[in-house]
Amino acid sequence: MSTLNPDQFPLQSVQLNDLLGGDGQANAEIVRRILRGVERGPKRDAVLLNAAAALLVAGRARSLVQGWDLAAEIIDSGAAGAKLAALTGRSS
């Protein structure tokens, strides 16, 4: 069993309204902005924490902290935006 300590992550203060999306088009734009590295707020934090958990479960990270760092690196390098663009046939 492991314990999740929020102090291990550079989480920003957030209110529930900060995480709200919109319709499909608005949500798609939020995803594009996160994966292009433009959105650096609480929505990105939520993506990083979820990606960290996925990387941990997949065996690509040994801890949530390592998964967070790897996910941030993938986004910040432009690789995530490039992959989205390749999958959708759109420029990121």
Secondary structure, DSSP 8 states (H G I E B T S, - for coil): -----GGGS------GGGG---SHHHHHHHHHHHHTT---SHHHHHHHHHHHHHHHHTTS-SSHHHHHHHHHHHHHTTHHHHHHHHHHTS--
